[in-house]
Amino acid sequence: MRGFSVRSPEDWKQDDQTGGCTRNTPLDCSTTNHSRTATTDKFYSLPGV
């Protein structure tokens, strides 16, 4: 999925995805600049999800 990386590629090669994924870029959860957050963090539409 765009924006995420596999946490343990070796596990995924063995068909074990229980370790999940991790964000490539952390969310911008700053409480001081809400307008900036609105343009840097976003949701992507995923058909069928």
N, C-alpha and C positions, 0 to 999 in steps of 0.2 A: 504494500500500500504506500502511496506517495507520502513522504515525510517521516517514514518509520523504517527502522532496520531490525533485522532478526537479532534477538538477544544472544542466541547460541546457534550459529550456523551448523556446527557439528551435530547437535541434537536434531535439527530440521532435516539434515541429510538422512537421518535414521527414522524419519517420519514421526518425530516427537516434537510437537509444537507447544508443549505445556509451558515452556519458559517464556513464551510470548515475544513481544516486540518492544522496542524502545523508541522514543521520539528522537529524530535527528536534531531538532532545534527545540529548546524548552519553550513552554508557553510564556507569553509576556503577561504575567499576573501583577504587574506593578499597580499599586493603589494610587500613585501620584499622577498618572497620565492615562486616563481612560480613553481619550480620543485616539491615542497612538495604538493602543491595544486593538481597537476596532479594525485597524487596517493591517496589522501584522498577524493576528491570529484569525483563522478562518476554518470553516467546515466545508468539506467537499461532498458533493452529491455522489452517492454510490447506488446505482440502480440495483434493485433486488435485495437491498439490505434494509 
